Amino acid sequence: MEGKSVVVRTLDIGGDKELPYLQLPKEMNPFLGYRAIRLCLEEQEIFRTQLRALLRASTYGNLKIMFPMIATVNEFKQAKAILLEEKEKLVEAGVAVSDDIEVGMMVEIPSTAVIADQFAAEVDFFSIGTNDLIQYTMAADRMNERVAYLYQPYNPAILRLITLVIEAAHKEGKWVGMCGGMAGDEIAIPILLGLGLDEFSMSATSILPARTQISKLSKKEAESFKETILSMSTTEEVVAFVKETFNK
């Protein structure tokens, strides 16, 4: 990547992402169950192997590591402590490891967003995972067609949670990215720009349209509409305002 940063998320399975060979137990609510960092903290052999591999690779570029589905400050601290343990072991064994690895976390759970100020003191960065954040906030399974109408990226509740995360991070001098469909969405982009999002992560097919759109937007203008958008009460209001204001 020639010096450009590479963010690697540690094993993030469960919910709609299954690995049959791990033979995990069937759960009533897999999206709320034994997955992501919960699995890794329990199955530490798997987790530590990943971390050692990342640490060995860190000398070859600008690596950043993030932990998925963090629900509590203690979970993040525990995961980071394991990372530092493995780093110390490698250094003692004479293996070269970078001293400049940023360690961050996904924000996918509403409770995490609510106390983002507590997490911001611990992390180097946040990455907001909107796919899960939206379904958890709206209590609507994004895989269920009958409640698909509740999967609302522009809902004011979602936008306020995102704002909490961005403001908490910036107060601590940390940066915030976003991964998930929302980051490449043409309605969401001007909103996110106005809320102060630092990095947009999206599927490859969305990059050029998003880059073109952002190049035509004024960050200062987008920021001026922040409070107006956050004061709205429905998704429909937000969408209509964005279309009228930015998609002329």
Number of C-alpha atoms within 10 A of each C-alpha: 8 7 9 9 12 13 16 14 16 18 17 17 17 18 16 9 12 14 9 7 6 7 8 13 8 9 11 8 9 15 17 11 14 19 22 20 22 18 18 22 17 12 11 13 10 13 19 18 12 15 20 18 11 20 25 15 15 20 15 13 15 18 21 19 22 24 24 24 22 22 18 14 16 11 16 22 14 12 22 19 12 16 20 14 14 18 22 14 12 16 13 10 9 9 12 15 19 16 10 11 18 15 20 27 25 24 30 23 22 21 16 21 24 16 16 22 19 15 26 25 15 16 21 21 25 24 28 29 23 22 16 22 25 27 23 19 18 19 12 19 17 20 11 10 11 10 13 13 10 18 22 20 21 21 21 19 20 22 19 18 23 26 20 17 25 27 20 23 23 17 12 15 12 18 23 25 19 23 19 18 16 23 25 23 16 18 20 19 21 24 24 25 21 21 25 20 23 15 15 21 18 17 11 8 9 15 15 11 13 17 12 10 15 15 10 9 15 14 17 10 14 20 17 13 17 19 11 11 22 18 11 15 12 14 17 12 14 22 17 11 17 20 12 10 13 17 12 6
